[in-house]
Amino acid sequence: MVKPKGWNWKEANEVLWTNPCEESYYYANKWKREGKKTILDLGCGLGRHSILFAKEGFDVTAADLSQEGINYLNDWKNKVGLEIVTKVCDMNQLPFKANEFDCVWSYHVISHTDTAGFLVILKEIERVLKPGGNIYFTLCSKEDQAYKEAGFPVVDSNTIMKTDGPEKDVPHYYVELNDILDFLCNFDIVQIKHVNNCFFGGSKQNRVHYYIEAILKEDGLHSCNV
């Protein structure tokens, strides 16, 4: 299992990474209507989604490997007067109780590992999420240019290592649909979207991700076929 590494936020686009993604507005509304209360923003970065969920009245816990990102969020939440619990931690070993959260939100985060690391992270998510709890997360697709054509160093058959920008030396784990169906055996899958962000930042791209919504089964955890 590769050693985790946080983003170098000094090289990231602050405007981009402080604006919530469009999906977060939908799930804030959906989870509120469903009576959800507690959310873990896993891999919160600078805190754009933590701030949104807190403004919508959720009890938010924000966790990230980067002390720099957590410092930014702490300053932000204090400026706008919001209560958000923040933790610097590794996704492989979450400092939370079992069955603690109604929802886990993890946007472009838990793919920052290799195959062995991802399976450990998923087990940690299963542990801290309440039975019947919701998860929304994204994963990198093997249809993405970075996996297929960019020539990044290979860690394992599903993982490459980025070599530049804010993600320098950050591993990226890539999957196909059948991989997702296999490792989510402890979840009821609500939907999986396969999205190609083909024009972004003023130029053509081939950035492909899976967007996954699922509910942790209430009949206990089982051994998955992975």
C-alpha contacts under 8 A as a table, 3 or more apart, distances in Angstrom:
res1	aa1	res2	aa2	distance
1	M	114	D	6.47
1	M	115	T	7.65
1	M	116	A	5.48
1	M	117	G	5.55
2	V	113	T	6.85
2	V	114	D	6.41
2	V	117	G	7.21
2	V	171	P	7.79
4	P	90	D	7.51
4	P	112	H	7.57
4	P	113	T	6.56
4	P	170	V	7.16
4	P	171	P	7.73
5	K	65	L	7.29
5	K	169	D	7.19
5	K	170	V	5.67
6	G	64	D	7.94
6	G	65	L	5.45
6	G	66	S	5.05
6	G	167	E	7.87
6	G	170	V	7.20
7	W	66	S	6.75
7	W	166	P	5.47
7	W	167	E	5.46
7	W	168	K	7.77
7	W	170	V	7.45
8	N	11	E	5.96
8	N	12	A	7.08
8	N	165	G	7.95
8	N	166	P	4.60
8	N	167	E	6.71
8	N	168	K	7.85
9	W	12	A	5.00
9	W	68	E	7.21
9	W	69	G	7.09
9	W	166	P	6.20
10	K	166	P	7.45
11	E	165	G	6.41
11	E	166	P	5.14
12	A	17	W	7.61
12	A	165	G	7.67
12	A	166	P	5.69
13	N	16	L	5.43
13	N	17	W	6.28
14	E	17	W	5.20
14	E	18	T	6.02
15	V	18	T	5.51
15	V	19	N	6.61
16	L	19	N	5.72
17	W	20	P	7.59
17	W	45	G	7.85
17	W	46	L	6.84
17	W	48	R	6.80
18	T	46	L	6.51
18	T	47	G	6.98
18	T	48	R	4.75
19	N	48	R	5.76
20	P	24	S	6.51
20	P	25	Y	7.83
20	P	48	R	5.24
20	P	49	H	5.49
20	P	52	L	7.12
21	C	24	S	5.65
21	C	25	Y	7.54
21	C	49	H	7.80
22	E	25	Y	5.80
22	E	26	Y	7.19
23	E	26	Y	5.26
23	E	27	Y	6.42
24	S	27	Y	5.21
24	S	28	A	5.97
24	S	49	H	6.85
24	S	52	L	7.90
25	Y	28	A	5.18
25	Y	29	N	6.38
25	Y	52	L	7.92
26	Y	29	N	5.35
26	Y	30	K	6.12
27	Y	30	K	4.76
27	Y	31	W	5.69
28	A	31	W	5.49
28	A	32	K	6.05
28	A	53	F	6.22
28	A	56	E	6.90
29	N	32	K	5.20
29	N	33	R	6.26
30	K	33	R	5.23
30	K	34	E	6.32
31	W	34	E	4.93
31	W	35	G	6.31
31	W	36	K	5.33
32	K	35	G	5.18
32	K	36	K	5.66
32	K	37	K	7.47
33	R	36	K	7.65
36	K	58	F	7.78
36	K	102	D	5.87
36	K	103	C	7.28
37	K	58	F	5.24
37	K	59	D	5.95
37	K	102	D	6.41
38	T	58	F	5.89
38	T	59	D	4.74
38	T	60	V	5.97
38	T	61	T	7.81
38	T	100	E	7.99
38	T	101	F	5.25
38	T	102	D	5.19
38	T	103	C	6.36
39	I	53	F	7.97
39	I	58	F	6.77
39	I	59	D	6.24
39	I	60	V	4.98
39	I	61	T	6.26
39	I	101	F	5.82
39	I	102	D	6.10
39	I	103	C	4.77
39	I	104	V	5.67
39	I	105	W	7.03
40	L	60	V	6.05
40	L	61	T	4.89
40	L	62	A	5.96
40	L	63	A	7.41
40	L	101	F	6.50
40	L	103	C	6.36
40	L	104	V	4.81
40	L	105	W	6.10
41	D	44	C	5.40
41	D	49	H	7.27
41	D	50	S	6.21
41	D	60	V	7.12
41	D	61	T	6.12
41	D	62	A	4.76
41	D	63	A	6.25
41	D	104	V	6.20
41	D	105	W	4.95
41	D	106	S	6.01
42	L	62	A	6.27
42	L	63	A	5.21
42	L	64	D	6.57
42	L	91	M	7.65
42	L	104	V	6.87
42	L	105	W	6.06
42	L	106	S	4.99
42	L	107	Y	7.95
42	L	109	V	7.46
43	G	62	A	7.35
43	G	63	A	5.53
43	G	64	D	4.46
43	G	65	L	7.16
43	G	91	M	7.85
43	G	106	S	6.27
43	G	107	Y	7.58
43	G	109	V	5.61
43	G	110	I	7.52
44	C	47	G	5.05
44	C	48	R	7.38
44	C	49	H	7.08
44	C	50	S	6.86
44	C	62	A	5.69
44	C	63	A	5.81
44	C	64	D	5.60
44	C	69	G	7.77
44	C	106	S	7.60
45	G	48	R	7.60
45	G	64	D	6.30
45	G	66	S	7.40
45	G	69	G	5.18
45	G	70	I	7.18
46	L	69	G	4.63
46	L	70	I	6.55
46	L	72	Y	5.79
46	L	73	L	5.43
47	G	50	S	5.06
47	G	51	I	6.11
47	G	62	A	7.38
47	G	69	G	7.42
47	G	70	I	7.57
47	G	72	Y	7.69
47	G	73	L	5.17
48	R	51	I	5.49
48	R	52	L	6.53
49	H	52	L	4.97
49	H	53	F	6.10
50	S	53	F	5.28
50	S	54	A	6.04
50	S	60	V	6.40
50	S	61	T	7.58
50	S	62	A	6.34
50	S	84	I	7.44
51	I	54	A	5.17
51	I	55	K	6.12
51	I	77	K	6.97
51	I	82	L	7.66
52	L	55	K	5.18
52	L	56	E	6.38
53	F	56	E	5.02
53	F	57	G	6.63
53	F	58	F	5.67
53	F	60	V	6.88
54	A	57	G	5.17
54	A	58	F	5.08
54	A	59	D	6.44
54	A	60	V	5.98
54	A	82	L	6.71
54	A	83	E	7.22
54	A	84	I	6.98
55	K	58	F	7.43
55	K	82	L	7.35
59	D	83	E	7.87
59	D	84	I	7.13
60	V	83	E	7.77
60	V	84	I	5.32
60	V	85	V	6.40
61	T	84	I	5.81
61	T	85	V	4.59
61	T	86	T	5.82
61	T	87	K	7.66
62	A	84	I	6.96
62	A	85	V	6.08
62	A	86	T	4.77
62	A	87	K	6.26
63	A	70	I	7.73
63	A	86	T	5.84
63	A	87	K	4.74
63	A	88	V	5.79
63	A	89	C	6.37
64	D	67	Q	7.49
64	D	69	G	7.22
64	D	70	I	6.77
64	D	87	K	6.61
64	D	88	V	5.20
64	D	89	C	5.77
64	D	90	D	7.06
64	D	91	M	7.77
65	L	88	V	5.32
65	L	89	C	5.03
65	L	90	D	5.46
65	L	91	M	7.61
66	S	69	G	5.22
66	S	70	I	6.45
66	S	88	V	6.57
67	Q	70	I	5.10
67	Q	71	N	6.03
67	Q	88	V	6.09
68	E	71	N	5.15
68	E	72	Y	6.30
69	G	72	Y	5.15
69	G	73	L	6.35
70	I	73	L	5.04
70	I	74	N	6.06
70	I	86	T	6.72
70	I	87	K	7.32
70	I	88	V	6.82
71	N	74	N	5.08
71	N	75	D	6.31
72	Y	75	D	5.31
72	Y	76	W	6.19
73	L	76	W	4.89
73	L	77	K	5.97
74	N	77	K	5.34
74	N	78	N	6.21
74	N	86	T	7.48
75	D	78	N	5.28
75	D	79	K	6.25
76	W	79	K	5.19
76	W	80	V	6.45
77	K	80	V	5.32
77	K	81	G	5.82
77	K	82	L	5.06
77	K	83	E	6.94
77	K	84	I	7.06
78	N	81	G	4.99
78	N	82	L	6.34
89	C	93	Q	7.43
89	C	94	L	6.58
89	C	95	P	7.31
90	D	93	Q	5.64
90	D	94	L	6.42
91	M	94	L	5.66
91	M	110	I	7.83
91	M	121	I	5.75
91	M	124	E	7.61
92	N	117	G	6.93
92	N	120	V	5.87
92	N	121	I	4.95
92	N	124	E	6.83
93	Q	121	I	7.66
93	Q	124	E	6.85
94	L	124	E	6.65
96	F	100	E	6.98
96	F	128	V	6.48
97	K	100	E	5.58
97	K	127	R	8.00
97	K	128	V	6.04
98	A	127	R	5.17
98	A	128	V	4.40
98	A	129	L	7.02
98	A	130	K	7.64
99	N	127	R	6.24
99	N	128	V	4.60
99	N	129	L	4.80
99	N	130	K	4.06
99	N	131	P	7.05
100	E	128	V	5.27
100	E	129	L	5.93
100	E	130	K	6.14
101	F	104	V	6.95
101	F	128	V	6.25
101	F	129	L	4.95
101	F	130	K	5.70
101	F	133	G	7.28
102	D	129	L	6.26
102	D	130	K	5.72
102	D	132	G	7.94
102	D	133	G	4.83
102	D	134	N	6.42
103	C	129	L	6.67
103	C	130	K	7.90
103	C	133	G	5.52
103	C	134	N	4.64
103	C	135	I	5.55
104	V	125	I	7.59
104	V	129	L	6.97
104	V	134	N	6.40
104	V	135	I	4.71
104	V	136	Y	6.50
105	W	135	I	5.91
105	W	136	Y	5.15
105	W	137	F	6.05
106	S	109	V	5.85
106	S	110	I	6.79
106	S	135	I	7.91
106	S	136	Y	6.35
106	S	137	F	4.68
106	S	138	T	6.91
107	Y	110	I	7.80
107	Y	136	Y	7.60
107	Y	137	F	5.26
107	Y	138	T	5.51
108	H	111	S	6.83
108	H	137	F	7.21
108	H	138	T	5.41
108	H	139	L	6.57
108	H	140	C	7.93
109	V	112	H	5.76
109	V	138	T	7.39
109	V	139	L	7.89
110	I	113	T	6.90
110	I	118	F	6.85
110	I	121	I	7.34
110	I	137	F	7.87
110	I	138	T	7.64
110	I	139	L	7.18
111	S	114	D	7.56
111	S	118	F	6.89
111	S	138	T	7.77
111	S	139	L	5.59
111	S	140	C	6.52
111	S	171	P	7.85
111	S	172	H	5.43
111	S	173	Y	4.81
111	S	174	Y	7.13
112	H	170	V	6.34
112	H	171	P	5.21
112	H	172	H	4.70
112	H	173	Y	6.29
113	T	117	G	5.53
113	T	118	F	6.01
113	T	159	T	7.65
113	T	170	V	7.50
113	T	171	P	5.04
113	T	172	H	5.61
113	T	173	Y	5.82
114	D	117	G	5.19
114	D	118	F	6.05
114	D	155	V	7.20
114	D	156	D	7.22
114	D	158	N	7.20
114	D	159	T	5.43
114	D	171	P	6.36
114	D	172	H	6.59
114	D	173	Y	5.30
115	T	118	F	5.22
115	T	119	L	6.56
115	T	156	D	7.37
115	T	158	N	6.45
115	T	159	T	6.86
115	T	173	Y	6.47
116	A	119	L	5.48
116	A	120	V	6.59
117	G	120	V	5.16
117	G	121	I	6.20
118	F	121	I	5.03
118	F	122	L	6.12
118	F	173	Y	7.69
119	L	122	L	5.12
119	L	123	K	6.34
119	L	183	F	7.95
120	V	123	K	5.20
120	V	124	E	6.38
121	I	124	E	5.05
121	I	125	I	6.28
122	L	125	I	5.03
122	L	126	E	6.23
123	K	126	E	5.00
123	K	127	R	6.19
124	E	127	R	4.97
124	E	128	V	6.36
125	I	128	V	5.40
125	I	129	L	5.97
126	E	129	L	5.40
126	E	130	K	7.94
126	E	216	L	7.22
127	R	130	K	7.82
129	L	133	G	5.89
129	L	134	N	7.76
129	L	216	L	7.46
130	K	133	G	4.94
130	K	216	L	7.37
131	P	216	L	5.38
131	P	217	K	5.83
131	P	218	E	4.63
131	P	219	D	7.89
131	P	220	G	7.78
132	G	215	I	5.73
132	G	216	L	5.01
132	G	217	K	5.69
132	G	218	E	5.51
133	G	215	I	5.52
133	G	216	L	5.47
134	N	213	E	7.41
134	N	214	A	5.92
134	N	215	I	4.57
134	N	216	L	6.51
135	I	212	I	7.95
135	I	213	E	5.84
135	I	214	A	5.43
135	I	215	I	6.23
135	I	216	L	7.79
136	Y	211	Y	7.48
136	Y	212	I	5.63
136	Y	213	E	4.61
136	Y	214	A	6.65
137	F	211	Y	6.12
137	F	212	I	5.40
137	F	213	E	6.80
138	T	209	H	6.51
138	T	210	Y	5.42
138	T	211	Y	4.63
138	T	212	I	5.96
139	L	173	Y	7.60
139	L	174	Y	6.82
139	L	175	V	7.19
139	L	209	H	5.58
139	L	210	Y	5.17
139	L	211	Y	6.85
140	C	144	D	7.16
140	C	172	H	7.51
140	C	173	Y	6.51
140	C	174	Y	4.77
140	C	175	V	6.39
140	C	208	V	6.45
140	C	209	H	4.59
140	C	210	Y	6.32
141	S	144	D	5.56
141	S	174	Y	5.16
141	S	175	V	5.16
141	S	176	E	6.14
141	S	194	H	7.95
141	S	208	V	5.49
141	S	209	H	4.92
141	S	210	Y	6.23
142	K	147	Y	5.89
142	K	148	K	6.82
142	K	174	Y	5.27
142	K	175	V	5.51
142	K	176	E	6.13
142	K	208	V	7.82
143	E	147	Y	7.17
143	E	148	K	6.67
143	E	208	V	6.16
144	D	147	Y	5.59
144	D	148	K	6.32
144	D	206	N	5.83
144	D	207	R	5.15
144	D	208	V	4.72
144	D	209	H	7.46
145	Q	148	K	5.01
145	Q	149	E	5.30
145	Q	150	A	6.24
145	Q	206	N	5.48
145	Q	207	R	6.47
145	Q	208	V	7.86
146	A	149	E	5.91
146	A	150	A	4.79
146	A	151	G	7.43
146	A	152	F	7.27
146	A	207	R	7.78
147	Y	150	A	6.52
147	Y	151	G	7.62
147	Y	152	F	7.58
147	Y	159	T	8.00
147	Y	160	I	6.90
147	Y	174	Y	7.32
148	K	151	G	7.68
152	F	160	I	5.95
152	F	161	M	5.99
152	F	162	K	6.22
152	F	163	T	7.07
153	P	160	I	5.55
153	P	161	M	5.41
153	P	162	K	7.50
154	V	157	S	7.37
154	V	159	T	6.12
154	V	160	I	4.44
154	V	161	M	6.41
155	V	158	N	7.74
155	V	159	T	5.23
155	V	160	I	5.31
155	V	161	M	6.72
155	V	171	P	7.88
156	D	159	T	5.06
156	D	160	I	7.14
158	N	173	Y	5.55
158	N	174	Y	5.11
158	N	175	V	6.55
159	T	171	P	6.65
159	T	172	H	5.44
159	T	173	Y	4.42
159	T	174	Y	6.02
160	I	171	P	5.80
160	I	172	H	5.48
160	I	173	Y	6.81
161	M	168	K	7.83
161	M	169	D	5.88
161	M	170	V	5.87
161	M	171	P	4.36
161	M	172	H	6.11
162	K	167	E	6.13
162	K	168	K	5.25
162	K	169	D	5.44
162	K	170	V	5.69
162	K	171	P	6.23
162	K	172	H	7.25
163	T	167	E	7.28
163	T	168	K	4.53
163	T	169	D	5.58
163	T	170	V	7.84
164	D	167	E	6.33
164	D	168	K	4.39
164	D	169	D	7.56
165	G	168	K	5.50
167	E	170	V	5.18
175	V	179	D	5.99
175	V	180	I	7.18
176	E	179	D	5.39
176	E	180	I	6.84
177	L	180	I	5.28
177	L	181	L	6.44
178	N	181	L	5.02
178	N	182	D	6.16
179	D	182	D	5.19
179	D	183	F	6.33
179	D	226	V	7.86
180	I	183	F	5.45
180	I	184	L	6.00
181	L	184	L	5.54
181	L	185	C	6.87
182	D	185	C	5.93
182	D	224	C	6.52
182	D	225	N	5.66
182	D	226	V	6.19
183	F	186	N	7.84
183	F	224	C	5.73
183	F	225	N	6.66
183	F	226	V	5.99
184	L	187	F	5.31
184	L	188	D	7.76
184	L	189	I	7.63
184	L	224	C	7.42
185	C	188	D	7.68
185	C	222	H	7.35
185	C	223	S	7.82
185	C	224	C	5.53
185	C	225	N	7.76
186	N	216	L	6.17
186	N	217	K	5.81
186	N	220	G	7.79
186	N	221	L	5.73
186	N	222	H	6.22
186	N	224	C	7.43
187	F	214	A	5.97
187	F	215	I	5.28
187	F	216	L	4.40
187	F	217	K	5.15
188	D	214	A	5.56
188	D	215	I	5.14
188	D	216	L	6.35
188	D	217	K	6.22
189	I	192	I	7.58
189	I	212	I	7.79
189	I	213	E	6.29
189	I	214	A	4.29
189	I	215	I	6.42
190	V	212	I	7.81
190	V	213	E	5.39
190	V	214	A	5.05
190	V	215	I	7.21
191	Q	212	I	5.99
191	Q	213	E	5.38
191	Q	214	A	7.01
192	I	210	Y	6.51
192	I	211	Y	5.59
192	I	212	I	4.58
192	I	213	E	6.49
193	K	210	Y	5.49
193	K	211	Y	4.96
193	K	212	I	6.53
194	H	208	V	7.13
194	H	209	H	5.90
194	H	210	Y	4.64
194	H	211	Y	6.48
195	V	208	V	5.54
195	V	209	H	5.50
195	V	210	Y	6.36
195	V	211	Y	7.53
196	N	206	N	6.31
196	N	207	R	5.59
196	N	208	V	4.30
196	N	209	H	6.68
197	N	200	F	6.74
197	N	205	Q	6.61
197	N	206	N	6.29
197	N	207	R	5.20
197	N	208	V	6.18
198	C	204	K	5.71
198	C	205	Q	4.54
198	C	206	N	5.06
198	C	207	R	6.43
199	F	202	G	6.87
199	F	203	S	5.58
199	F	204	K	4.40
199	F	205	Q	5.13
199	F	206	N	7.73
200	F	203	S	5.67
200	F	204	K	6.44
200	F	205	Q	6.28
217	K	220	G	6.69
217	K	221	L	7.65
